[in-house]
Amino acid sequence: MAGPPLTILVHGGAGAMEKGRYTPEEEAAYKAKLTEALEAGYAVLERGGSALDAVETAIVILEDSPLFNAGKGAVFTRDGRNELDASIMDGATLNAGAVAGVTRVRNPIRLARAVMEKSAHVMFAREGAEKFAEEQGLELVSPAYFRTEARWKAYRDALEKEKKGKEGKPDKGAAADADYKYG
Amino acid sequence: TVGAVALDAEGNLAAGTSTGGMSMKRYGRVGDSPIIGAGTFADNRSCAVSSTGHGEYFIRLAIARDVCAQVEYAGKSVAEAARDVIHGRLQGLGGDGGVIVLGKDGGYTMEFNSKGMFRGVKQAGGPAQTAIYD
């Protein structure tokens, strides 16, 4: 008797993306990357791999893409840094792992999984999380790896908008990052 | 933010979420993505959830856990539970965002109350499908 169908879903964030905001080429690029993540994750399932492996595989592809606010292409903090968070959970065991505020781990989802599987804890943060990543042999990168020009411009625009607002001259025309409000 | 949920041949569910967080966030701000039960949750008895949105609201409402609890305790479908949580509880508090949810039987939903959500699904026997807008 057949079991439930092999299935994978992905998302790349929610926000104020209205129709017309993206060119047809940009829409195609987003959809192509989502499809790549779906196909890669599904291939893991088809080979008999675990749901955990499928989730990690799909998310790594999205983290490595500059299109999304995760990994490369992450938005900037007010201090001009990229700080990354991630978590993963295994429905079979209720084991879970999470990391917060890392700046040098190329794929935070892999670190979250390492926390789940190779520590007695659920969440590591900041320097401690990065030390654990080092100990686990995960790939570390320069913080500059995560920067993209589009995100940097959005950050600079937001700073400028804030500065003008403080001077009592709110700049209504300043470009705001579409992800300003969203995770 | 990006995320994924999956159901394998053994009937096991998993969920994951990864993010750069909120743009212009202040020192030490942590959103819902690394908070188990807020941004991410998976339980073979109910469903797997990955979230995206205004994290502070997802933390206060334990969004991901709430969806699975409604499925487990109240016997709702994943679509019913996600609709209640996103369009009822989250919207009622003034928050916005969305979830992807996958049930233990393969039922799934992608629910959001923002203007769009980058999303996609591939299920046995069907092609990969993606969408951006409502």
Interface residues (C-beta under 8 A of the other chain):
Chain A: G3 P4 P5 L6 T7 I8 L9 V10 H11 G12 G13 A14 G15 A16 M17 E18 K19 Y22 E27 Y30 K31 L34 T35 A37 L38 E39 G41 Y42 L45 G48 G49 S50 A51 L52 A54 V55 E56 A58 I59 L62 E63 F68 N69 A70 G71 G73 A74 V75 F76 T77 R78 D79 N82 E83 L84 D85 A86 S87 I88 M89 D90 G91 A92 L94 A96 A98 V99 A100 G101 N107 P108 I109 A112 R113 V122 M123 A125 F146 A154 Y155 A158 L159 E162 D177 D179 Y180 K181 Y182 G183
Chain B: T1 V2 G3 A4 V5 A6 L7 D8 A9 E10 G11 N12 L13 A14 A15 G16 T17 S18 T19 G20 G21 M22 S23 M24 K25 R26 Y27 G28 R29 V30 G31 D32 S33 P34 I35 I36 G39 T40 F41 A42 D43 N44 A48 S50 T52 G53 H54 G55 D96 G97 G98 I100 V101 L102 K104 D105 G106 Y108 M110 F112 S114 K115 G116 M117 F118 R119 G120 V121 K122 Q123 A124 G125 A128 T130 I132 Y133
